[in-house]
């Protein structure tokens, strides 16, 4: 279902989040033209105890909220407790006519918002809510939602097919026949679902090969020279982490992904603004850091580090056991890492937590970029679509069962 979020003023335990000012005459940014930002005294005063001012002047939220998100093509997906939404900036008719618009070129059309219900499997089965297990299940659900969000965003960038019949011929057609043809036409326009399923399977397979099988394979080449299981898993961990860091560096240099990274930054800033209880306006969100302790980038770095300790007790078995344990150990590593990333978000005020999360936060400098006000407006639209349907601060303990959200 596609809809534009209705105005509302959801109150949460973190503060009050208000929608942007009413629309004013002008261009697509007119509703945000007069959006104000709290003064320095207000930000760091008694009225906003959950906002910290960093040394560079950026703001950082001190509280956690059950919301998360993901950057998509020309947009942002936001996920709440029982709903998720995708907001996408559509291309203009002129851009669609070009047919060859590159990813690095911004879409200049209106914001389209699609909302979907969310019912987690964790709510239905108690055993799935056990520590580590819940992380594996939540990550699986996040992958499904994430790829569906990518599908929605990609389809929003496609040009609609033009009907071959003229208006007079269409006027005489039966209404049901018209609806069927429009539905069929839309399906032909959209990217096939089978292609997205294949993409998910291929992406997961490549990740396991690149970050788990290749490191253990390379380290096995010098297993005889190492002569120690301790040295083996240390070297393997260093190789794995080096491959991961090199992958992120190369990814950050891809020009076509620059805008996706900007939307990633917009997602983080918007969530932080909501967590701090400030009004959700582009200028308010702009003042926050683009780094977030619950980011998926930090999570992946944790995966690389946790893997070292999970594989350590295995020792130096035959090569086929090494390969098998690296494949079967992925869910365990993911579950443990998920628990750690959630704790980091919940206890972000603790100094020791900040010290442990510092490398992951700095790594986000590769996968996020500073967004502009237009991109922040898209992220805000996605979050407001979720907030129009649920109010996280008023949810009961039973409502929050199984809620595991990574930003």
PyMOL commands that set and color helices and strands:
alter all, ss='L'
color gray80, all
select helices_A, chain A and resi 30-32+40-43+46-48+93-98+121-123+126-129+133-156+167-171+175-189+193-220+223-226+229-252+255-276+282-286+296-312+319-346+351-367+373-387+392-394
alter helices_A, ss='H'
color red, helices_A
select strands_A, chain A and resi 11-12+15-16+51-53+59-61+68-72+75-79+83-89+111-117
alter strands_A, ss='S'
color yellow, strands_A
deselect
rebuild
show_as cartoon
